[in-house]
Amino acid sequence: MGNLSRLLKESWTLVEEQQDKVAGYFYARMFLSNPELRNLFPVTMDVQRARLLGALVTSMQLVDDPDRSDEYLHALGRDHRKFHVEPEHYEVVGGALLEALRAFAGERWSIEYDQAWREAYQAISARMIAGAATDTNPPYWNAEVLTHERRGPDVAVLTCRPLQYPLPYRAGQYVSVESPRHRPRLWRTYSIANAPDADNTLEFHVRAVGAGWVSSALVRKVRPGELLRVAAPMGSMTLDASSTRDIVCVAGGTGLAPIKALVQELTRYNRTRWVHVFFGARDRDGLYDLDELNQLAARYPWLSVVPACSDDDGFTGEQGLVSDVVGRYGPWAEHDFFVSGSAPMVRSTLRTLAELQVPSIRIRYDAFSDG
């Protein structure tokens, strides 16, 4: 397995700087060989290309860790059911992938590299197919939008309820969401912002971004009564019931969503673990859910909330990046950490925690980009 991992990573360096072109070529070859597959994908392919590359890189990184690899690929296979992917499609995908790699690696591509990618892809596709085959849930749930509340010019909090069956998930997980009325076949991931409840409702916090087709639709166009499609839950940023350590949660912007779900779950049974929530944004308007967090803190003595603004001189709370604010408190070496927000915010927080000597095994995180 070590040699396979070496060959995959070594060969990837031959095309890494051209990965956008590799992805474009890959999809072109796939659609040429099987034009019917084009109907499974959105009209705009920019984000889809990036996701393909992300999945490839993650799969390569997990080659030496079979347990994590199985978990990731089984979940990925289940998630791809929403695209109506069938087992026979995997062969077409594998062939197009190898053609793209060969084309951009050029003369430096070797027989050993070719065989390594064939072997790796066969293992990857087999695990994805197995994950899809064992999933007894529907490919996605149709969910009716119940409420839609604007929390500023670019943020909305909305709730919905699956129509046919409850969606089984754990606090801290995320799902893919599609708005078939406004952005058909475009799926984006959003964390569920509430712990599972008897009403089977799902709460989402969405920030609209300039180029974000789905996020803009969810914030500015979707109305109560409309239907969304919600795919199977994914993600491992969940509570460890066996841990007795105190907890620190660090959220940036709408990264608050899974943190809020974790706190809600803890309100149902926690009596012994102190929970510290650091919530950061650029300005006070970005702290869109601070009032509700403060209400929870007033109700549960074990919960404390520290808001921070990085670009608001008039804010009376903590000033600076939330990752830096966390570093002013502590010590944290004996705590469990949950971190959620934009990729730069998560990276910055992880650097701070490393400097504070927090063991990485105690840190769970999710980084998202709005789309």
Buried (B, 14 or more C-beta within 10 A) or exposed (E): EEEBBEBBBEBBEBBEEBBEBBBBBBBEBBBEBBEEBEEBBBEEBBBBBBBBBEBBBBBBBBBEEEEEBBBBBBBBBBBBBBBEBEEEBBBBBBBBBBBBBBBBBEEEBBEEBBEBBBBBBEBBBBBBBBBBEEBEBBBBBBBBBBEBEEBBEBBBBBBBBBEEEBBEBBBBBBBBBBBEEBBEBBBBBBBBBBBBEEEBBBBBBBBBBEEBBBBBBBBBBBEEEBBBBBBBBBBEBBBEEEEEEBBBBBBBBBBBBBBBBBBBBBBEEBEEBBBBBBBBBBBBBBBBBBEEBEEBBEEBEBBEBBBBBBEBEEBEBBBBBBBBBBBEBEEBEEBBBBBBBBEEBBBBBBEBBEEBEBEEEBBBBBBBEBB
